[in-house]
Amino acid sequence: MNSCIPETCCWLTTRKNAPVQMWDAFDGSLRPGREFAEHKINSPASCFATNSNLLAVGSWNTSINLFNVNEMGCYKSIGKMHGHSGGVTHMKFTPDGIRLVSGGRKDHRLLIWDIRYYRRPLNILSRVVDTNQRVYFDISPCGRYLVTGGTDGMLKVWDMNKVNWYSSLDVTDVEKDNVSYTFPLHKDCCNSVSIHPFRPILATGSGQYHFKDPVLAISDENETNSVEEKCNHGALEVWKNFGASVRNQKFFLAITR
């Protein structure tokens, strides 16, 4: 978004069995617009990522489809990528537009793809994703940092100055963890991360469903209370000084539920 260019100040929302709607970021009104084009794909789409004329479509069947979209709105298939063990839940292109990072549900790996040679992942980075929840990651606008959350509540940061995650490292060694920094920020699942586009600010979100064991609830009231307490750790937190000095970042805002 750029407030000097009003047509860019909007966001899109949708839900199951509902249309995609565009909202005005200035006054929150629903923007009109009914022109659209359809393109059939072979598998149900779970997430999207765009960069210039490139479109990546992630699917619940673990595949990623790459398309080239021309000015006339025509889609040309570039290829299909396979590598995740679960449905693809989030993708993002690096600022240079050459590499694509993807993550899946119940998949402990972030896959780095070079879209010029997409037959196999260029690199594999590890994180903890034990559930079907969508766990996000983000890439800094300068391309230096890759940041991800995890169901263990940890925030992981890969710094290009320490680990060149753009290049091929030990792609066959899935267990190797070459992370630059690790921060235990949340007591519950860290499911959302977002880097500010201009300022050294990082936002993280936490929380997930916890199902009580009915046998435990009957047998031990104290343990039931501890489970109830565990359900209240959902929060949105904002951290400053991110990027300027990752190890010295400071927490300055929290919104809890």
Disulfide bonds with the S-S distance in Angstrom:
none
